[in-house]
Amino acid sequence: MLDFIGYIIMGCLAGLCAGKLMKGGGFGFLMNLLLGLFGGAVGGWLFSLLGVEWGGRLGQLGTAIIGAVVILWVASLLKGK
């Protein structure tokens, strides 16, 4: 249960960081947090395809941030159409 809460917090942090990194590509505070939650899963999937694995909490955070940036980028492309 504690790990699950940790993953949620990590995903929210990732969404917050990704929103700042995208510079205008974000969708507001709450939506960025939600996209960060999905970003953790997307980042893990992308890294598994590439055979990359980061360990520890910082690795999880980095993976989630990269996944959230990808999701925000794709969402901004779809929003622009």
Secondary structure, 3 states (H helix, E strand, C coil): CHHHHHHHHHHHHHHHHHHHHHCCCCCCHHHHHHHHHHHHHHHHHHHHHHCCCCCHHHHHHHHHHHHHHHHHHHHHHHHHC
